[in-house]
Amino acid sequence: MPHITVDYTARLAGAFDRQAFVRELHPMVRDEAGSAGVCKTFFRPAADTYVGESDAARVAFVHVEVGLLPGRSEELKARLSRDVLALLDKHLPGDDAHGVVSSVEVRDLAASYRLQHSPQ
């Protein structure tokens, strides 16, 4: 815990510095959520993304989902969502030719959540 998934338009792969993003994201999430756990992040490029009626070649999309153990307030989750959006803005390209639409959801992990760490 926390579990983080980042889905993004595949054509951002060369412009989205995922390693720099995650270096700042992990301590931010741990600190704001009050978690002693280790962040685990999956990046998933999506071949096809569409935003409204926009030309898919002109508008990219990034969605970050942060899963936390239950017990955090809605205010904390909203603040963390805003902060992750600001961090994304720092690490994503933005120009007149290619817009990026970003979203964040901070949610509770299900009661069935379990974690196992196997030795290497």
Secondary structure as the mmCIF struct_conf table of DSSP 4:
data_model
#
loop_
_struct_conf.conf_type_id
_struct_conf.id
_struct_conf.beg_label_comp_id
_struct_conf.beg_label_asym_id
_struct_conf.beg_label_seq_id
_struct_conf.end_label_comp_id
_struct_conf.end_label_asym_id
_struct_conf.end_label_seq_id
STRN STRN1 HIS A 3 THR A 9
HELX_RH_3T_P HELX_RH_3T_P1 ALA A 10 LEU A 12
TURN_TY1_P TURN_TY1_P1 ALA A 13 ALA A 15
HELX_RH_AL_P HELX_RH_AL_P1 ARG A 18 ALA A 33
TURN_TY1_P TURN_TY1_P2 GLY A 34 GLY A 34
BEND BEND1 GLY A 37 GLY A 37
STRN STRN2 LYS A 40 ALA A 46
BEND BEND2 ALA A 47 ALA A 47
TURN_TY1_P TURN_TY1_P3 GLY A 52 GLU A 53
BEND BEND3 SER A 54 SER A 54
TURN_TY1_P TURN_TY1_P4 ALA A 56 ARG A 58
STRN STRN3 VAL A 59 LEU A 68
BEND BEND4 PRO A 70 PRO A 70
HELX_RH_AL_P HELX_RH_AL_P2 GLU A 74 HIS A 91
BEND BEND5 LEU A 92 LEU A 92
BEND BEND6 ASP A 96 HIS A 98
STRN STRN4 GLY A 99 ASP A 108
HELX_LH_PP_P HELX_LH_PP_P1 LEU A 109 ALA A 110
TURN_TY1_P TURN_TY1_P5 ALA A 111 SER A 112
#
